[in-house]
Amino acid sequence: MDISTLMENKKKILITGANGLLGQKIVQQLVREGEYEVIATGRGSCRLPGKGFKYISLDLENAAAVEKVLLEERPHTLIHGAAMTNVDTCELNQEACYSANVLATSYLIKASESIGAHFIFVSTDFIFKGNEGPLDEEALPNPVNYYGQTKLEAEKLVMGSKLKWAIARTVLVFGIAHDLSRSNIVLWVKESLESGKEIQVVDDQFRTPTLAEDLAEGCILIAKKGAEGIFNISGPDFLTPYQMAVITAEFFGLDLSLIKKTDSFKFTQPAKRPLKTGFNIEKARKELGFDPKTFRTAIGILSKQIILARS
């Protein structure tokens, strides 16, 4: 059997935001497993390393372009991970945020309905007010910032569609990927303490930090099982940023005295943050077989990736 015949027998899966952290991890994992024909889409040229996938430059805010690509490719499953996610940028540029997070999702939904694709939407804990946590899938959303508002509005579009749909909600995703300069809490703490810099870290916010590889695995498990509904896909540890900083410093053998405890009321940011979110992930464990890494184990994985990236 030749390669073209093998490809024809595989289901197609299309990923949006493939140049980003999550997108890169999803594409890499799918290519490695080899069960799907992988269509990676992103804004501008391809920044993904490796091969084994098809890349299409796609502006999700162009309805005609979205419809054209989906009708041509006709994916069995679509994982929509693209979004404007910088919370302060969203607060300050609300029109751009709405276009990226709500309008783009509406265009993808409409095009997906015409081909009957299984639609997997990646959402966020920031749809919640954050008065209590960890939260389960039945918790009532009430966002405190514009980013959260747009993600909740997009969720409602997904739920109200004619599609077979799933929503993967996640929390504080961290990791490193090819050609991405955006930092995360682990890298920030490591680099700051290595340079002898004192850092202020809040201890009144609570999250369940999520390794990017684990979020990718959760999305892929939803795709493979054809699962429907809402799933909390996050790490298992309920931690404050201060606790995350201490665990990071301990792992790398850095000076803990440089980490100073503070609270979020001492910081002025354009967008308000929910104080206490984090997720209960029992549903994903039971129904999907989702088994995320502890925060400490995730740092170990990140450490090896840092070494590889520098070699």
C-alpha positions in Angstrom: 0.0 0.0 0.0 1.5 3.4 -1.0 1.7 6.5 1.2 -1.2 8.3 -0.6 -3.5 5.3 0.1 -2.5 5.2 3.7 -3.2 9.0 4.0 -6.6 8.5 2.5 -7.5 5.9 5.2 -6.6 8.3 8.0 -9.1 10.8 9.5 -8.1 14.4 9.1 -7.7 16.6 12.1 -7.3 20.4 11.7 -5.6 22.5 14.4 -5.9 26.3 14.6 -3.2 28.3 16.3 -0.6 25.7 15.3 2.3 28.2 15.6 1.5 28.8 19.3 2.6 26.8 22.3 -0.4 24.5 22.5 -0.7 24.2 18.7 2.9 23.1 18.4 2.5 20.5 21.1 -0.8 19.1 19.6 0.8 18.8 16.1 4.0 17.2 17.4 2.0 14.6 19.4 -0.3 13.8 16.6 2.5 13.4 14.1 4.4 11.2 16.5 1.4 8.9 17.0 0.6 8.8 13.3 -3.1 8.1 13.6 -4.4 11.2 11.8 -3.7 13.2 8.7 -2.7 16.5 10.4 -3.6 19.9 9.0 -1.9 22.7 10.9 -3.2 26.3 10.4 -1.8 29.5 11.7 -1.4 33.2 11.0 1.5 33.9 8.6 4.3 31.5 7.7 4.9 28.1 9.4 7.0 28.3 12.6 6.5 24.6 13.4 9.6 22.4 13.4 9.7 19.0 11.8 7.5 17.5 9.1 4.6 15.0 8.8 1.9 17.6 8.6 0.4 20.0 6.1 0.6 23.7 7.0 -2.0 26.3 5.7 -1.6 30.0 6.5 -5.1 31.1 7.5 -6.6 34.3 8.8 -9.4 33.1 11.1 -11.0 36.6 11.0 -11.7 36.2 7.3 -14.9 34.3 7.0 -14.5 33.5 3.3 -10.9 32.1 3.9 -12.1 30.0 6.8 -15.0 28.5 4.7 -12.7 27.8 1.7 -10.1 26.0 3.8 -12.6 23.8 5.7 -14.5 22.9 2.6 -11.3 22.0 0.8 -9.8 20.0 3.6 -13.0 18.6 5.2 -11.5 17.6 8.5 -13.2 15.0 10.6 -12.1 16.9 13.8 -11.2 20.5 14.4 -9.3 21.6 17.5 -9.7 25.4 17.9 -6.8 26.6 20.1 -6.1 29.9 18.4 -7.0 33.0 20.5 -5.9 36.3 21.8 -4.8 35.3 25.3 -2.7 38.2 26.7 -5.3 39.3 29.3 -4.1 42.9 29.6 -3.8 43.3 25.8 -7.4 42.1 25.5 -8.5 44.6 28.1 -6.8 47.5 26.3 -7.7 46.3 22.7 -11.3 45.0 23.1 -12.3 45.3 19.4 -9.3 43.2 18.4 -9.9 40.7 21.2 -13.6 40.3 20.2 -12.6 39.7 16.6 -10.0 37.1 17.4 -11.9 35.3 20.1 -15.6 35.6 19.2 -15.9 36.4 15.5 -13.2 33.9 14.4 -14.9 31.2 16.5 -18.3 32.0 14.8 -16.7 31.7 11.3 -15.2 28.3 12.3 -18.4 27.0 13.7 -20.4 28.0 10.6 -17.9 26.3 8.3 -17.6 23.2 10.5 -21.4 22.8 10.5 -21.4 22.6 6.7 -19.0 19.6 6.9 -20.1 18.0 10.2 -16.8 18.2 11.9 -16.3 17.3 15.6 -15.5 20.8 17.1 -13.2 21.0 20.1 -12.9 24.5 21.6 -10.1 25.4 24.0 -11.3 27.7 26.8 -10.1 29.1 30.1 -10.6 29.4 33.9 -10.9 33.1 33.3 -14.5 32.7 32.4 -15.0 32.5 36.2 -15.1 35.2 38.9 -12.7 33.2 41.0 -14.3 33.3 44.5 -13.8 29.6 45.0 -11.9 26.7 43.6 -11.0 24.1 42.4 -14.1 24.3 40.1 -15.9 21.4 38.4 -17.6 21.5 35.0 -20.9 22.6 36.5 -19.6 25.8 38.0 -21.4 29.0 36.9 -19.3 31.4 34.8 -19.0 35.0 35.7 -15.9 36.6 34.1 -14.1 39.6 35.7 -12.2 40.7 32.6 -12.8 41.2 28.9 -10.7 38.2 27.8 -12.9 36.0 30.0 -16.0 37.6 28.6 -15.0 36.8 25.0 -14.1 33.2 25.8 -17.4 32.7 27.5 -19.3 34.3 24.6 -17.4 31.9 22.2 -18.3 28.9 24.5 -22.0 29.9 24.2 -21.7 30.0 20.4 -20.1 26.5 20.5 -22.8 25.1 22.8 -25.6 26.7 20.7 -24.3 25.2 17.4 -25.5 22.2 15.5 -22.1 20.6 15.9 -20.9 17.6 17.8 -18.8 19.7 20.2 -16.5 19.6 23.2 -15.0 22.4 25.3 -11.6 21.8 26.9 -11.2 24.4 29.8 -7.7 24.9 31.0 -5.6 26.9 33.5 -2.2 28.7 33.4 -0.6 26.8 30.6 3.2 26.7 30.7 5.9 25.2 28.5 8.5 26.0 25.8 8.2 25.6 22.1 10.1 26.3 18.9 10.5 30.0 17.9 8.4 31.3 20.8 9.7 34.1 23.0 6.8 34.3 25.5 7.9 33.4 29.0 6.1 31.4 31.7 6.3 31.3 35.5 8.9 28.5 35.6 11.3 30.3 33.2 10.7 33.7 34.8 11.5 32.4 38.3 14.5 30.4 37.1 16.0 33.2 35.0 15.4 35.9 37.7 16.9 33.9 40.5 19.9 32.7 38.4 20.7 36.4 37.8 20.3 37.2 41.5 17.2 39.3 41.1 14.7 39.6 43.9 11.1 38.8 42.8 7.7 39.6 44.2 5.2 36.7 43.8 1.6 36.7 44.9 0.2 34.2 47.4 -3.5 35.1 47.2 -4.2 33.6 43.8 -4.8 29.9 43.3 -4.5 27.9 40.1 -3.9 24.4 38.8 -1.0 25.1 36.5 -1.0 23.0 33.3 2.0 21.7 31.3 1.3 22.4 27.6 2.0 18.7 26.7 -0.8 17.7 29.1 -3.3 20.1 27.6 -2.4 18.8 24.1 -2.9 15.2 25.3 -6.3 16.2 26.8 -7.5 17.7 23.5 -6.3 14.7 21.6 -8.0 12.3 24.0 -11.3 14.2 23.4 -10.7 13.9 19.6 -9.9 10.1 19.7 -12.9 9.3 21.9 -15.2 11.6 20.0 -16.2 13.0 23.4 -18.8 15.7 23.8 -19.5 18.2 26.5 -17.3 20.2 28.8 -14.0 18.9 30.2 -11.6 20.5 32.7 -8.1 19.8 31.4 -5.5 21.1 33.8 -2.7 20.0 36.1 -3.5 18.2 39.3 -1.9 20.6 41.8 -3.8 23.5 43.4 -1.1 26.1 44.0 -0.4 29.8 44.5 2.1 31.5 42.2 4.3 31.9 45.3 4.2 28.1 45.9 5.0 27.5 42.2 8.0 29.8 42.5 9.3 28.0 45.6 8.9 24.6 44.0 10.8 25.9 40.9 13.6 27.4 43.0 13.9 24.1 45.0 14.1 22.0 41.8 16.9 24.1 40.3 18.7 24.6 43.6 18.3 28.4 43.6 18.2 31.0 46.4 14.7 30.9 48.0 15.5 34.1 50.0 15.1 36.1 46.7 11.4 35.1 46.5 9.3 37.7 48.4 5.6 37.0 49.2 3.1 39.6 48.2 -0.6 39.9 47.2 -2.4 40.8 44.0 -3.8 44.1 45.5 -0.3 45.6 45.3 -0.2 45.2 41.5 -1.9 47.5 39.1 -2.8 45.7 35.9 -5.3 46.8 33.2 -7.3 43.5 33.6 -8.6 42.2 36.9 -7.6 38.5 37.6 -9.8 36.0 39.4 -8.3 35.1 42.7 -9.2 31.5 43.2 -9.9 29.2 40.2 -8.2 25.9 39.4 -10.0 22.9 38.3 -11.3 19.6 39.6 -10.3 17.1 36.8 -12.1 13.9 37.9 -14.4 13.9 34.9 -11.5 14.0 32.5 -9.7 11.3 34.5 -12.7 9.0 34.4 -14.1 9.6 31.0 -11.0 10.3 29.0 -8.2 8.6 30.9 -6.5 12.0 31.3 -3.5 11.7 33.6 -1.6 15.0 33.9 1.9 15.5 35.4 2.4 17.0 38.9 3.9 20.5 38.8 7.2 19.2 40.1 7.4 16.5 37.4 6.4 19.1 34.8 9.4 21.2 35.8 11.6 18.2 35.3 10.3 17.8 31.7 10.7 21.5 31.1 14.3 21.4 32.4 15.2 18.7 29.9 13.6 20.7 27.1 15.7 23.8 28.1 18.9 21.8 27.9 17.9 20.3 24.4 17.0 23.8 23.1 20.4 25.1 24.0 22.4 22.2 22.7 
